[in-house]
Amino acid sequence: MSADTDSAPAPRAPSLPDGPAAEPDAGPAVESARGAAGSGSAATDDTSADTGQVDTRPANARRSGTEQADPEYAEYAEYADDGYADSIRSVTGWGRTAPTTARLIRPLSYEEAAEAVVACGAQGARGGIARGLGRAYGDAAQSAGGAVIDMTGLDRIHAVDADAGVVLCDAGVSLHRLMEVLLPLGWFVPVTPGTRYVTVGGAIGADIHGKNHHGSGSFSRHVRSLELLTADGVIRTVERGTPLFDATAGGMGLTGVILTASLRLQPVETSLMLVDTERATDLDDLMARLTAGDHRYRYSVAWIDLLARGAAMGRSVLTRGDHAPLDALPRRARRRPLAFRTVRLPAPPPFVPEGLLGRTTVGLFNEVWYRKAPVARTGELQKIPAFFHPLDGVPHWNRVYGRSGFVQYQFAVGHGNEEALRDIVELISRRRCPSFLAVLKRFGEGDPGWLSFPVPGWTLALDIPARLPGLGAFLDELDGRVAEAGGRVYLAKDSRLRPELLEAMYPRLADFRALRAELDPRSVFTSDLSRRLAL
Amino acid sequence: MKDAFGTPQSLLVLGGTSEIGLATARRLITRRTRTVWLAGRPSPALETAAEGLRRIGADVRTVAFDALDPGSHEETLGKVFAEGDIDMVLLAFGVLGDQTADEAEPLAAVRVAQTNYTGAVSAGLICGTALQTQGHGSLVVLSSVAGERARRANFIYGSSKAGLDAFTQGLGDALHGTGVHVMVVRPGFVRSKMTAGREETPLATTPEAVALAIETGLRRRSETVWVPGALRLVMAGLRHVPRPLFRRLPV
């Protein structure tokens, strides 16, 4: 494995600064980035840019070993909280289907993380998997009868190179935290999904994509290097372009526990978005608009009404935009162009009656949502949460689907397979699946991650209540159509794929399995996903 | 592992020739189930049942299991769980007995009780523990509407199912929060070889209907399932009928 630049036999802390006043050694990645000339022009805030060092660790007692010290933790982390004693917890994904029980370990140092990995591989143990903020919809971050290593306790931002736009941080840092720290410095995360409450480690493990995939690719494209704690308890520095990197990006945590990562950032002048909105009357209209106009926008996404039938099938609302330049802001806003404030509403109660989101309610919502959107509006200023993460305003929104939870179905088909996409939209619309969060996007070039999801083409994502009778068979039918068209479903969202189809969907699966067999022959890293699909 | 709809990938049927057990296995195989263990007394019928499931695409293995020999359960079932995770255990063994003959022959009656209740206590506890170690899985137990209230016509069978039902409920509570889902299934009169030649009671059902109800119960993570569902209401009423009256009812 050419990726192994480190083969120290025992667990150790990576060579990273450890305290607020730590000296400039911010790891080789950041050092070299600082040396690169000519790329610092985007840094707008000189006063903080010149130090290049930011330690953002909140001053609470997290290192004391008491886990309850962090109120954010309780709010963001998502477990099926059944009050079951000590650290044995019932764990589900964000869709709240298929709960399984595991021992929850929350390391607060790299040494503790290494100990946790060793424990996962102990005689008679059933393995374990790292977990971030639990936003994977399915069973990727749960490990029945084994261990779940909650990485949110390792959440330090070690260094920011505000000239070059590079950050070196722990894998447990959330994108939310990165935005809080980086925006005032004039930098934005390179890729964000529909929620800010994902960790950097999770973003790499699922090789997430955002509304800018057509131009910026997926998250791993912006990762310069990472440190990976592998099954043997060794910390390896993994550089881009190596097999271990490509297995880890999108590898669903099965190659090891990501400890730190060095990311390239996106320069911004303001924290506002300049957004154009338009309506598309049907699916063909939508696809034509996306194809014709996407290259003009950094971010692009379409909300699609999958309950609309007949001529209106596929009617949708297109929102596209880019970061607003300073001169687009009204005079008052120009005084604090990089302010980042978020609002969080109260969460729904833990128990919501089943069937709240049926065809009638969702149909009504969709109708209102479509009508309320302007036929065309350009140059609207929106805040980052409103444009990227509208649902983050409601903590635990997944509860509205009730006890049986929901599944998110996301698939991609390549260019030239538009017919398959059209068929599937028609099948969904005819089946009357109550889905009020269906999103269509165009993907750009894919990245080299072996199990990375995006392929150049189209992707559709929709939420469906799991209680819907016959849903399993229906989604199996869609899988068949997707596989036939050479497409794939997204593992970070999957909770139900037939294992037989996986190989057709991910052609590099055999390489992934071979590398895993060599690197982790005893399957120390095991998740419910890896058991279900024999990854 | 179970999928988002509770459908298991691997299934262990205790009582491998049970018609309800096989109907359930067939139904689940058309969805996700790939590995099936049929546990029962070695017999041509068990092999035929296995062959039938193989034909529809499952990897089927049989294992010798005798409900009347609880002493062997730990070893037998331990071997099955050692081979790999079991996502669902269906406890489907049981005998109906012959009420009139059994009343005259107490040892025959004891045999009914030992099969339906004692055997299930040992197998249920062993499987419950194994599932708990796995951190996931469903234990589905076939009880009966006959266990809800003893009837003159089949109180020996009914009392054994009443014991099984109470045991399963308690086990379900004991395993709550451990990731193991325990589900009691209470069918009414099921048209099968077990009941062939007997007079049907109202709301009779079929093994296929029970299988469907089990699949739905898995999806909803139900704790109790009645088949047909209307029995839940009927029994809620019958439970409170005074005995002098109940005795005379033609049920």
Interface residues (C-beta under 8 A of the other chain):
Chain A: D82 G83 Y84 I88 S90 G95 T97 A98 P99 T100 T101 A102 R126 G138 D139 S143 A144 G145 G146 R403 S404 G405 V407 A466 R467 P469 L471 G472 A473 S495 R496 R498 P499 D528 R531 R532
Chain B: M1 K2 D3 A4 F5 G6 T7 Q9 R31 R32 R34 D85 Q132 T133 Q134 G135 H136 G177 T178 G179 V180 T216 R219 R220 R221
